[in-house]
Amino acid sequence: MHLSPSQFFHTHIAPLFKRERCLCYHCGESMRVEGALTVNFQHVLRPVCCHGCLAVLNTIQQNGLTEEYLRSKEQVESSLI
Ligand SMILES: [Zn+2]
């Protein structure tokens, strides 16, 4: 099924922006939703705070490091608990 750009926005992007603030997918920085960028990471749109974080995620995917990245992300998150 083909979605028009506006349908795509409402079904895939708008739900990300329901809250006023969101967290950067890469660095966890809290940011205003209006200022968030989005990156397609593993076929899911993720909010990121800046072009630096966006570039990091793109580089990880281009180099096939997605699994290592997610593994180290889990380790960081579990060490914070
Ligand atoms: Zn960030």
PDB file of the backbone (N, CA, C, O) and the ligand in Angstrom, with CONECT records:
HET     ZN  A 101       1
ATOM      1  N   MET A   1       0.850  -1.194   0.000  1.00  0.00           N
ATOM      2  CA  MET A   1       0.000   0.000   0.000  1.00  0.00           C
ATOM      3  C   MET A   1       0.884   1.241   0.000  1.00  0.00           C
ATOM      4  O   MET A   1       1.830   1.354   0.779  1.00  0.00           O
ATOM      5  N   HIS A   2       0.552   2.160  -0.887  1.00  0.00           N
ATOM      6  CA  HIS A   2       1.343   3.386  -0.954  1.00  0.00           C
ATOM      7  C   HIS A   2       0.672   4.492  -0.150  1.00  0.00           C
ATOM      8  O   HIS A   2      -0.519   4.763  -0.300  1.00  0.00           O
ATOM      9  N   LEU A   3       1.475   5.128   0.715  1.00  0.00           N
ATOM     10  CA  LEU A   3       0.962   6.229   1.504  1.00  0.00           C
ATOM     11  C   LEU A   3       1.433   7.543   0.906  1.00  0.00           C
ATOM     12  O   LEU A   3       2.592   7.669   0.510  1.00  0.00           O
ATOM     13  N   SER A   4       0.541   8.519   0.840  1.00  0.00           N
ATOM     14  CA  SER A   4       0.976   9.841   0.411  1.00  0.00           C
ATOM     15  C   SER A   4       1.825  10.457   1.520  1.00  0.00           C
ATOM     16  O   SER A   4       1.755  10.024   2.670  1.00  0.00           O
ATOM     17  N   PRO A   5       2.631  11.470   1.178  1.00  0.00           N
ATOM     18  CA  PRO A   5       3.469  12.071   2.222  1.00  0.00           C
ATOM     19  C   PRO A   5       2.682  12.537   3.437  1.00  0.00           C
ATOM     20  O   PRO A   5       3.159  12.384   4.562  1.00  0.00           O
ATOM     21  N   SER A   6       1.483  13.104   3.248  1.00  0.00           N
ATOM     22  CA  SER A   6       0.766  13.590   4.427  1.00  0.00           C
ATOM     23  C   SER A   6       0.201  12.428   5.243  1.00  0.00           C
ATOM     24  O   SER A   6       0.146  12.508   6.470  1.00  0.00           O
ATOM     25  N   GLN A   7      -0.214  11.361   4.584  1.00  0.00           N
ATOM     26  CA  GLN A   7      -0.659  10.179   5.335  1.00  0.00           C
ATOM     27  C   GLN A   7       0.501   9.581   6.113  1.00  0.00           C
ATOM     28  O   GLN A   7       0.353   9.168   7.263  1.00  0.00           O
ATOM     29  N   PHE A   8       1.657   9.543   5.465  1.00  0.00           N
ATOM     30  CA  PHE A   8       2.844   9.008   6.117  1.00  0.00           C
ATOM     31  C   PHE A   8       3.155   9.826   7.361  1.00  0.00           C
ATOM     32  O   PHE A   8       3.468   9.268   8.413  1.00  0.00           O
ATOM     33  N   PHE A   9       3.073  11.140   7.246  1.00  0.00           N
ATOM     34  CA  PHE A   9       3.361  12.009   8.390  1.00  0.00           C
ATOM     35  C   PHE A   9       2.419  11.706   9.542  1.00  0.00           C
ATOM     36  O   PHE A   9       2.853  11.581  10.687  1.00  0.00           O
ATOM     37  N   HIS A  10       1.126  11.587   9.243  1.00  0.00           N
ATOM     38  CA  HIS A  10       0.157  11.409  10.327  1.00  0.00           C
ATOM     39  C   HIS A  10       0.229  10.029  10.962  1.00  0.00           C
ATOM     40  O   HIS A  10      -0.066   9.887  12.149  1.00  0.00           O
ATOM     41  N   THR A  11       0.616   9.011  10.201  1.00  0.00           N
ATOM     42  CA  THR A  11       0.643   7.674  10.790  1.00  0.00           C
ATOM     43  C   THR A  11       1.995   7.356  11.420  1.00  0.00           C
ATOM     44  O   THR A  11       2.057   6.580  12.374  1.00  0.00           O
ATOM     45  N   HIS A  12       3.082   7.943  10.905  1.00  0.00           N
ATOM     46  CA  HIS A  12       4.407   7.544  11.385  1.00  0.00           C
ATOM     47  C   HIS A  12       5.134   8.633  12.169  1.00  0.00           C
ATOM     48  O   HIS A  12       5.909   8.324  13.074  1.00  0.00           O
ATOM     49  N   ILE A  13       4.902   9.876  11.842  1.00  0.00           N
ATOM     50  CA  ILE A  13       5.700  10.944  12.444  1.00  0.00           C
ATOM     51  C   ILE A  13       4.926  11.657  13.543  1.00  0.00           C
ATOM     52  O   ILE A  13       5.470  11.889  14.623  1.00  0.00           O
ATOM     53  N   ALA A  14       3.670  12.010  13.293  1.00  0.00           N
ATOM     54  CA  ALA A  14       2.892  12.748  14.281  1.00  0.00           C
ATOM     55  C   ALA A  14       2.855  12.060  15.654  1.00  0.00           C
ATOM     56  O   ALA A  14       2.948  12.749  16.670  1.00  0.00           O
ATOM     57  N   PRO A  15       2.722  10.710  15.722  1.00  0.00           N
ATOM     58  CA  PRO A  15       2.691  10.081  17.048  1.00  0.00           C
ATOM     59  C   PRO A  15       3.946  10.342  17.868  1.00  0.00           C
ATOM     60  O   PRO A  15       3.897  10.334  19.098  1.00  0.00           O
ATOM     61  N   LEU A  16       5.076  10.574  17.194  1.00  0.00           N
ATOM     62  CA  LEU A  16       6.314  10.861  17.919  1.00  0.00           C
ATOM     63  C   LEU A  16       6.245  12.211  18.613  1.00  0.00           C
ATOM     64  O   LEU A  16       6.979  12.464  19.568  1.00  0.00           O
ATOM     65  N   PHE A  17       5.367  13.073  18.135  1.00  0.00           N
ATOM     66  CA  PHE A  17       5.378  14.463  18.575  1.00  0.00           C
ATOM     67  C   PHE A  17       4.213  14.800  19.489  1.00  0.00           C
ATOM     68  O   PHE A  17       3.863  15.969  19.644  1.00  0.00           O
ATOM     69  N   LYS A  18       3.616  13.793  20.090  1.00  0.00           N
ATOM     70  CA  LYS A  18       2.471  14.076  20.954  1.00  0.00           C
ATOM     71  C   LYS A  18       2.888  14.811  22.220  1.00  0.00           C
ATOM     72  O   LYS A  18       2.149  15.651  22.734  1.00  0.00           O
ATOM     73  N   ARG A  19       4.076  14.488  22.718  1.00  0.00           N
ATOM     74  CA  ARG A  19       4.537  15.146  23.931  1.00  0.00           C
ATOM     75  C   ARG A  19       5.297  16.417  23.569  1.00  0.00           C
ATOM     76  O   ARG A  19       5.840  16.546  22.472  1.00  0.00           O
ATOM     77  N   GLU A  20       5.321  17.341  24.504  1.00  0.00           N
ATOM     78  CA  GLU A  20       6.039  18.597  24.288  1.00  0.00           C
ATOM     79  C   GLU A  20       7.540  18.369  24.169  1.00  0.00           C
ATOM     80  O   GLU A  20       8.217  18.997  23.355  1.00  0.00           O
ATOM     81  N   ARG A  21       8.047  17.455  24.999  1.00  0.00           N
ATOM     82  CA  ARG A  21       9.474  17.197  24.998  1.00  0.00           C
ATOM     83  C   ARG A  21       9.701  15.727  24.682  1.00  0.00           C
ATOM     84  O   ARG A  21       8.861  14.875  24.968  1.00  0.00           O
ATOM     85  N   CYS A  22      10.843  15.452  24.092  1.00  0.00           N
ATOM     86  CA  CYS A  22      11.197  14.072  23.843  1.00  0.00           C
ATOM     87  C   CYS A  22      12.700  13.915  24.074  1.00  0.00           C
ATOM     88  O   CYS A  22      13.417  14.897  24.267  1.00  0.00           O
ATOM     89  N   LEU A  23      13.158  12.678  24.052  1.00  0.00           N
ATOM     90  CA  LEU A  23      14.565  12.400  24.301  1.00  0.00           C
ATOM     91  C   LEU A  23      15.249  12.003  23.007  1.00  0.00           C
ATOM     92  O   LEU A  23      14.701  11.265  22.189  1.00  0.00           O
ATOM     93  N   CYS A  24      16.468  12.516  22.844  1.00  0.00           N
ATOM     94  CA  CYS A  24      17.267  12.134  21.680  1.00  0.00           C
ATOM     95  C   CYS A  24      17.535  10.632  21.720  1.00  0.00           C
ATOM     96  O   CYS A  24      17.939  10.095  22.751  1.00  0.00           O
ATOM     97  N   TYR A  25      17.310   9.962  20.598  1.00  0.00           N
ATOM     98  CA  TYR A  25      17.502   8.516  20.561  1.00  0.00           C
ATOM     99  C   TYR A  25      18.964   8.144  20.785  1.00  0.00           C
ATOM    100  O   TYR A  25      19.263   7.087  21.342  1.00  0.00           O
ATOM    101  N   HIS A  26      19.871   9.012  20.350  1.00  0.00           N
ATOM    102  CA  HIS A  26      21.294   8.676  20.484  1.00  0.00           C
ATOM    103  C   HIS A  26      21.859   9.053  21.846  1.00  0.00           C
ATOM    104  O   HIS A  26      22.391   8.193  22.548  1.00  0.00           O
ATOM    105  N   CYS A  27      21.756  10.317  22.232  1.00  0.00           N
ATOM    106  CA  CYS A  27      22.455  10.765  23.444  1.00  0.00           C
ATOM    107  C   CYS A  27      21.531  10.932  24.643  1.00  0.00           C
ATOM    108  O   CYS A  27      22.010  11.164  25.753  1.00  0.00           O
ATOM    109  N   GLY A  28      20.207  10.821  24.449  1.00  0.00           N
ATOM    110  CA  GLY A  28      19.290  10.913  25.575  1.00  0.00           C
ATOM    111  C   GLY A  28      19.002  12.331  26.027  1.00  0.00           C
ATOM    112  O   GLY A  28      18.353  12.544  27.051  1.00  0.00           O
ATOM    113  N   GLU A  29      19.486  13.302  25.259  1.00  0.00           N
ATOM    114  CA  GLU A  29      19.256  14.703  25.589  1.00  0.00           C
ATOM    115  C   GLU A  29      17.755  15.010  25.504  1.00  0.00           C
ATOM    116  O   GLU A  29      17.092  14.640  24.535  1.00  0.00           O
ATOM    117  N   SER A  30      17.232  15.688  26.527  1.00  0.00           N
ATOM    118  CA  SER A  30      15.844  16.136  26.489  1.00  0.00           C
ATOM    119  C   SER A  30      15.757  17.362  25.593  1.00  0.00           C
ATOM    120  O   SER A  30      16.578  18.272  25.704  1.00  0.00           O
ATOM    121  N   MET A  31      14.784  17.393  24.722  1.00  0.00           N
ATOM    122  CA  MET A  31      14.691  18.511  23.775  1.00  0.00           C
ATOM    123  C   MET A  31      13.243  18.842  23.480  1.00  0.00           C
ATOM    124  O   MET A  31      12.339  18.041  23.715  1.00  0.00           O
ATOM    125  N   ARG A  32      13.047  20.038  22.961  1.00  0.00           N
ATOM    126  CA  ARG A  32      11.701  20.421  22.550  1.00  0.00           C
ATOM    127  C   ARG A  32      11.337  19.662  21.281  1.00  0.00           C
ATOM    128  O   ARG A  32      12.150  19.518  20.368  1.00  0.00           O
ATOM    129  N   VAL A  33      10.111  19.186  21.245  1.00  0.00           N
ATOM    130  CA  VAL A  33       9.657  18.384  20.116  1.00  0.00           C
ATOM    131  C   VAL A  33       9.771  19.153  18.800  1.00  0.00           C
ATOM    132  O   VAL A  33      10.148  18.590  17.772  1.00  0.00           O
ATOM    133  N   GLU A  34       9.444  20.442  18.843  1.00  0.00           N
ATOM    134  CA  GLU A  34       9.489  21.235  17.603  1.00  0.00           C
ATOM    135  C   GLU A  34      10.888  21.283  17.001  1.00  0.00           C
ATOM    136  O   GLU A  34      11.051  21.393  15.786  1.00  0.00           O
ATOM    137  N   GLY A  35      11.895  21.200  17.870  1.00  0.00           N
ATOM    138  CA  GLY A  35      13.275  21.306  17.381  1.00  0.00           C
ATOM    139  C   GLY A  35      13.905  19.975  17.031  1.00  0.00           C
ATOM    140  O   GLY A  35      15.048  19.926  16.577  1.00  0.00           O
ATOM    141  N   ALA A  36      13.160  18.882  17.240  1.00  0.00           N
ATOM    142  CA  ALA A  36      13.742  17.565  17.028  1.00  0.00           C
ATOM    143  C   ALA A  36      13.917  17.269  15.538  1.00  0.00           C
ATOM    144  O   ALA A  36      13.103  17.663  14.702  1.00  0.00           O
ATOM    145  N   LEU A  37      14.996  16.567  15.241  1.00  0.00           N
ATOM    146  CA  LEU A  37      15.179  16.018  13.902  1.00  0.00           C
ATOM    147  C   LEU A  37      14.761  14.555  13.979  1.00  0.00           C
ATOM    148  O   LEU A  37      14.653  13.990  15.068  1.00  0.00           O
ATOM    149  N   THR A  38      14.530  13.948  12.831  1.00  0.00           N
ATOM    150  CA  THR A  38      14.236  12.515  12.856  1.00  0.00           C
ATOM    151  C   THR A  38      15.214  11.788  11.952  1.00  0.00           C
ATOM    152  O   THR A  38      15.658  12.315  10.932  1.00  0.00           O
ATOM    153  N   VAL A  39      15.534  10.587  12.342  1.00  0.00           N
ATOM    154  CA  VAL A  39      16.408   9.739  11.547  1.00  0.00           C
ATOM    155  C   VAL A  39      15.743   8.375  11.411  1.00  0.00           C
ATOM    156  O   VAL A  39      15.135   7.863  12.351  1.00  0.00           O
ATOM    157  N   ASN A  40      15.875   7.801  10.215  1.00  0.00           N
ATOM    158  CA  ASN A  40      15.333   6.464   9.989  1.00  0.00           C
ATOM    159  C   ASN A  40      16.382   5.460  10.427  1.00  0.00           C
ATOM    160  O   ASN A  40      17.377   5.241   9.737  1.00  0.00           O
ATOM    161  N   PHE A  41      16.148   4.853  11.582  1.00  0.00           N
ATOM    162  CA  PHE A  41      17.108   3.891  12.138  1.00  0.00           C
ATOM    163  C   PHE A  41      16.425   2.555  12.268  1.00  0.00           C
ATOM    164  O   PHE A  41      15.433   2.426  12.985  1.00  0.00           O
ATOM    165  N   GLN A  42      16.947   1.558  11.579  1.00  0.00           N
ATOM    166  CA  GLN A  42      16.315   0.232  11.546  1.00  0.00           C
ATOM    167  C   GLN A  42      14.852   0.320  11.140  1.00  0.00           C
ATOM    168  O   GLN A  42      13.994  -0.331  11.737  1.00  0.00           O
ATOM    169  N   HIS A  43      14.570   1.129  10.121  1.00  0.00           N
ATOM    170  CA  HIS A  43      13.234   1.262   9.546  1.00  0.00           C
ATOM    171  C   HIS A  43      12.228   1.883  10.504  1.00  0.00           C
ATOM    172  O   HIS A  43      11.021   1.771  10.292  1.00  0.00           O
ATOM    173  N   VAL A  44      12.715   2.538  11.557  1.00  0.00           N
ATOM    174  CA  VAL A  44      11.834   3.243  12.487  1.00  0.00           C
ATOM    175  C   VAL A  44      12.338   4.678  12.582  1.00  0.00           C
ATOM    176  O   VAL A  44      13.542   4.907  12.695  1.00  0.00           O
ATOM    177  N   LEU A  45      11.423   5.647  12.535  1.00  0.00           N
ATOM    178  CA  LEU A  45      11.841   7.031  12.688  1.00  0.00           C
ATOM    179  C   LEU A  45      12.092   7.326  14.162  1.00  0.00           C
ATOM    180  O   LEU A  45      11.216   7.123  15.003  1.00  0.00           O
ATOM    181  N   ARG A  46      13.288   7.804  14.464  1.00  0.00           N
ATOM    182  CA  ARG A  46      13.677   8.124  15.835  1.00  0.00           C
ATOM    183  C   ARG A  46      13.973   9.616  15.934  1.00  0.00           C
ATOM    184  O   ARG A  46      14.533  10.199  15.006  1.00  0.00           O
ATOM    185  N   PRO A  47      13.603  10.238  17.052  1.00  0.00           N
ATOM    186  CA  PRO A  47      13.932  11.651  17.228  1.00  0.00           C
ATOM    187  C   PRO A  47      15.386  11.813  17.666  1.00  0.00           C
ATOM    188  O   PRO A  47      15.873  11.067  18.516  1.00  0.00           O
ATOM    189  N   VAL A  48      16.067  12.782  17.084  1.00  0.00           N
ATOM    190  CA  VAL A  48      17.433  13.101  17.519  1.00  0.00           C
ATOM    191  C   VAL A  48      17.547  14.615  17.715  1.00  0.00           C
ATOM    192  O   VAL A  48      16.798  15.390  17.119  1.00  0.00           O
ATOM    193  N   CYS A  49      18.505  15.022  18.565  1.00  0.00           N
ATOM    194  CA  CYS A  49      18.578  16.423  18.992  1.00  0.00           C
ATOM    195  C   CYS A  49      19.328  17.306  18.011  1.00  0.00           C
ATOM    196  O   CYS A  49      19.085  18.511  17.963  1.00  0.00           O
ATOM    197  N   CYS A  50      20.237  16.733  17.228  1.00  0.00           N
ATOM    198  CA  CYS A  50      21.097  17.584  16.398  1.00  0.00           C
ATOM    199  C   CYS A  50      21.635  16.786  15.218  1.00  0.00           C
ATOM    200  O   CYS A  50      21.478  15.567  15.147  1.00  0.00           O
ATOM    201  N   HIS A  51      22.275  17.502  14.292  1.00  0.00           N
ATOM    202  CA  HIS A  51      22.829  16.833  13.115  1.00  0.00           C
ATOM    203  C   HIS A  51      23.997  15.924  13.481  1.00  0.00           C
ATOM    204  O   HIS A  51      24.308  14.983  12.751  1.00  0.00           O
ATOM    205  N   GLY A  52      24.644  16.203  14.607  1.00  0.00           N
ATOM    206  CA  GLY A  52      25.728  15.327  15.058  1.00  0.00           C
ATOM    207  C   GLY A  52      25.207  13.939  15.391  1.00  0.00           C
ATOM    208  O   GLY A  52      25.758  12.937  14.935  1.00  0.00           O
ATOM    209  N   CYS A  53      24.138  13.878  16.190  1.00  0.00           N
ATOM    210  CA  CYS A  53      23.551  12.591  16.556  1.00  0.00           C
ATOM    211  C   CYS A  53      22.975  11.890  15.322  1.00  0.00           C
ATOM    212  O   CYS A  53      23.077  10.672  15.180  1.00  0.00           O
ATOM    213  N   LEU A  54      22.374  12.675  14.442  1.00  0.00           N
ATOM    214  CA  LEU A  54      21.819  12.113  13.210  1.00  0.00           C
ATOM    215  C   LEU A  54      22.938  11.464  12.382  1.00  0.00           C
ATOM    216  O   LEU A  54      22.773  10.367  11.848  1.00  0.00           O
ATOM    217  N   ALA A  55      24.068  12.158  12.286  1.00  0.00           N
ATOM    218  CA  ALA A  55      25.193  11.639  11.503  1.00  0.00           C
ATOM    219  C   ALA A  55      25.766  10.375  12.133  1.00  0.00           C
ATOM    220  O   ALA A  55      26.150   9.446  11.423  1.00  0.00           O
ATOM    221  N   VAL A  56      25.825  10.335  13.468  1.00  0.00           N
ATOM    222  CA  VAL A  56      26.332   9.144  14.155  1.00  0.00           C
ATOM    223  C   VAL A  56      25.470   7.935  13.801  1.00  0.00           C
ATOM    224  O   VAL A  56      25.992   6.875  13.455  1.00  0.00           O
ATOM    225  N   LEU A  57      24.140   8.097  13.889  1.00  0.00           N
ATOM    226  CA  LEU A  57      23.242   6.969  13.615  1.00  0.00           C
ATOM    227  C   LEU A  57      23.334   6.537  12.157  1.00  0.00           C
ATOM    228  O   LEU A  57      23.304   5.342  11.863  1.00  0.00           O
ATOM    229  N   ASN A  58      23.445   7.494  11.247  1.00  0.00           N
ATOM    230  CA  ASN A  58      23.592   7.133   9.834  1.00  0.00           C
ATOM    231  C   ASN A  58      24.899   6.394   9.598  1.00  0.00           C
ATOM    232  O   ASN A  58      24.939   5.419   8.847  1.00  0.00           O
ATOM    233  N   THR A  59      25.973   6.857  10.240  1.00  0.00           N
ATOM    234  CA  THR A  59      27.275   6.215  10.073  1.00  0.00           C
ATOM    235  C   THR A  59      27.249   4.788  10.606  1.00  0.00           C
ATOM    236  O   THR A  59      27.801   3.878   9.986  1.00  0.00           O
ATOM    237  N   ILE A  60      26.607   4.595  11.758  1.00  0.00           N
ATOM    238  CA  ILE A  60      26.490   3.260  12.351  1.00  0.00           C
ATOM    239  C   ILE A  60      25.801   2.312  11.372  1.00  0.00           C
ATOM    240  O   ILE A  60      26.240   1.179  11.177  1.00  0.00           O
ATOM    241  N   GLN A  61      24.722   2.786  10.763  1.00  0.00           N
ATOM    242  CA  GLN A  61      23.994   1.921   9.825  1.00  0.00           C
ATOM    243  C   GLN A  61      24.814   1.647   8.571  1.00  0.00           C
ATOM    244  O   GLN A  61      24.856   0.521   8.077  1.00  0.00           O
ATOM    245  N   GLN A  62      25.469   2.699   8.058  1.00  0.00           N
ATOM    246  CA  GLN A  62      26.253   2.533   6.836  1.00  0.00           C
ATOM    247  C   GLN A  62      27.395   1.546   7.032  1.00  0.00           C
ATOM    248  O   GLN A  62      27.820   0.883   6.086  1.00  0.00           O
ATOM    249  N   ASN A  63      27.889   1.452   8.258  1.00  0.00           N
ATOM    250  CA  ASN A  63      29.007   0.564   8.546  1.00  0.00           C
ATOM    251  C   ASN A  63      28.564  -0.782   9.124  1.00  0.00           C
ATOM    252  O   ASN A  63      29.395  -1.595   9.528  1.00  0.00           O
ATOM    253  N   GLY A  64      27.256  -1.007   9.159  1.00  0.00           N
ATOM    254  CA  GLY A  64      26.745  -2.290   9.637  1.00  0.00           C
ATOM    255  C   GLY A  64      27.000  -2.527  11.116  1.00  0.00           C
ATOM    256  O   GLY A  64      27.154  -3.670  11.548  1.00  0.00           O
ATOM    257  N   LEU A  65      27.045  -1.451  11.892  1.00  0.00           N
ATOM    258  CA  LEU A  65      27.354  -1.571  13.326  1.00  0.00           C
ATOM    259  C   LEU A  65      26.104  -1.497  14.202  1.00  0.00           C
ATOM    260  O   LEU A  65      26.200  -1.295  15.413  1.00  0.00           O
ATOM    261  N   THR A  66      24.941  -1.660  13.590  1.00  0.00           N
ATOM    262  CA  THR A  66      23.685  -1.474  14.322  1.00  0.00           C
ATOM    263  C   THR A  66      23.589  -2.379  15.542  1.00  0.00           C
ATOM    264  O   THR A  66      23.201  -1.936  16.624  1.00  0.00           O
ATOM    265  N   GLU A  67      23.949  -3.670  15.361  1.00  0.00           N
ATOM    266  CA  GLU A  67      23.805  -4.600  16.489  1.00  0.00           C
ATOM    267  C   GLU A  67      24.740  -4.241  17.629  1.00  0.00           C
ATOM    268  O   GLU A  67      24.345  -4.274  18.794  1.00  0.00           O
ATOM    269  N   GLU A  68      25.986  -3.896  17.298  1.00  0.00           N
ATOM    270  CA  GLU A  68      26.936  -3.490  18.346  1.00  0.00           C
ATOM    271  C   GLU A  68      26.434  -2.247  19.060  1.00  0.00           C
ATOM    272  O   GLU A  68      26.537  -2.123  20.281  1.00  0.00           O
ATOM    273  N   TYR A  69      25.888  -1.327  18.269  1.00  0.00           N
ATOM    274  CA  TYR A  69      25.388  -0.078  18.859  1.00  0.00           C
ATOM    275  C   TYR A  69      24.261  -0.363  19.842  1.00  0.00           C
ATOM    276  O   TYR A  69      24.260   0.156  20.959  1.00  0.00           O
ATOM    277  N   LEU A  70      23.299  -1.190  19.427  1.00  0.00           N
ATOM    278  CA  LEU A  70      22.156  -1.481  20.301  1.00  0.00           C
ATOM    279  C   LEU A  70      22.603  -2.235  21.542  1.00  0.00           C
ATOM    280  O   LEU A  70      22.058  -2.042  22.628  1.00  0.00           O
ATOM    281  N   ARG A  71      23.607  -3.101  21.373  1.00  0.00           N
ATOM    282  CA  ARG A  71      24.101  -3.852  22.527  1.00  0.00           C
ATOM    283  C   ARG A  71      24.757  -2.911  23.535  1.00  0.00           C
ATOM    284  O   ARG A  71      24.516  -3.020  24.737  1.00  0.00           O
ATOM    285  N   SER A  72      25.584  -1.988  23.048  1.00  0.00           N
ATOM    286  CA  SER A  72      26.256  -1.080  23.986  1.00  0.00           C
ATOM    287  C   SER A  72      25.259  -0.111  24.602  1.00  0.00           C
ATOM    288  O   SER A  72      25.427   0.314  25.745  1.00  0.00           O
ATOM    289  N   LYS A  73      24.217   0.241  23.847  1.00  0.00           N
ATOM    290  CA  LYS A  73      23.157   1.113  24.379  1.00  0.00           C
ATOM    291  C   LYS A  73      22.431   0.425  25.533  1.00  0.00           C
ATOM    292  O   LYS A  73      22.149   1.056  26.552  1.00  0.00           O
ATOM    293  N   GLU A  74      22.127  -0.865  25.380  1.00  0.00           N
ATOM    294  CA  GLU A  74      21.474  -1.607  26.451  1.00  0.00           C
ATOM    295  C   GLU A  74      22.347  -1.659  27.691  1.00  0.00           C
ATOM    296  O   GLU A  74      21.856  -1.525  28.812  1.00  0.00           O
ATOM    297  N   GLN A  75      23.657  -1.855  27.487  1.00  0.00           N
ATOM    298  CA  GLN A  75      24.571  -1.924  28.626  1.00  0.00           C
ATOM    299  C   GLN A  75      24.589  -0.595  29.377  1.00  0.00           C
ATOM    300  O   GLN A  75      24.583  -0.567  30.608  1.00  0.00           O
ATOM    301  N   VAL A  76      24.611   0.497  28.629  1.00  0.00           N
ATOM    302  CA  VAL A  76      24.616   1.816  29.268  1.00  0.00           C
ATOM    303  C   VAL A  76      23.338   2.004  30.055  1.00  0.00           C
ATOM    304  O   VAL A  76      23.370   2.447  31.203  1.00  0.00           O
ATOM    305  N   GLU A  77      22.199   1.666  29.438  1.00  0.00           N
ATOM    306  CA  GLU A  77      20.917   1.868  30.108  1.00  0.00           C
ATOM    307  C   GLU A  77      20.780   1.001  31.352  1.00  0.00           C
ATOM    308  O   GLU A  77      20.266   1.464  32.371  1.00  0.00           O
ATOM    309  N   SER A  78      21.236  -0.263  31.287  1.00  0.00           N
ATOM    310  CA  SER A  78      21.099  -1.126  32.467  1.00  0.00           C
ATOM    311  C   SER A  78      22.079  -0.717  33.553  1.00  0.00           C
ATOM    312  O   SER A  78      21.825  -0.970  34.730  1.00  0.00           O
ATOM    313  N   SER A  79      23.204  -0.087  33.186  1.00  0.00           N
ATOM    314  CA  SER A  79      24.153   0.341  34.225  1.00  0.00           C
ATOM    315  C   SER A  79      23.663   1.580  34.956  1.00  0.00           C
ATOM    316  O   SER A  79      24.166   1.908  36.030  1.00  0.00           O
ATOM    317  N   LEU A  80      22.674   2.278  34.376  1.00  0.00           N
ATOM    318  CA  LEU A  80      22.148   3.473  35.010  1.00  0.00           C
ATOM    319  C   LEU A  80      21.089   3.156  36.050  1.00  0.00           C
ATOM    320  O   LEU A  80      20.760   3.993  36.890  1.00  0.00           O
ATOM    321  N   ILE A  81      20.557   1.942  35.991  1.00  0.00           N
ATOM    322  CA  ILE A  81      19.472   1.581  36.925  1.00  0.00           C
ATOM    323  C   ILE A  81      20.042   1.274  38.309  1.00  0.00           C
ATOM    324  O   ILE A  81      19.289   0.952  39.228  1.00  0.00           O
TER     325      ILE A  81
HETATM  326 ZN    ZN A 101      21.537  13.843  20.700  1.00  0.00          ZN2+
END
